Amino acid sequence: MAEGTIKRLTDKGFGFIDVGSSKDLFFHSSSVEGGNFDDLREGQQVTFNEARGEKGPCAENVQVLDN
């Protein structure tokens, strides 16, 4: 699994993960595992699997990294 930082969350049920490259990775609230989208906060470290969505690369199986 890859790691990144939640960069931005929207009130429409999706967000973006900073993966250290010029492009952030999109994720949908349905891709959050082991928790609730509403409990996520910008700046949290997460793990995820990179996948290919309808509009390009995206993150699936997004989980908050335990510190």
Secondary structure as UniProt FT lines:
FT   STRAND          2..9
FT   TURN            11..12
FT   STRAND          14..18
FT   STRAND          25..28
FT   HELIX           29..31
FT   HELIX           37..39
FT   TURN            42..43
FT   STRAND          45..53
FT   TURN            54..55
FT   STRAND          56..64
//
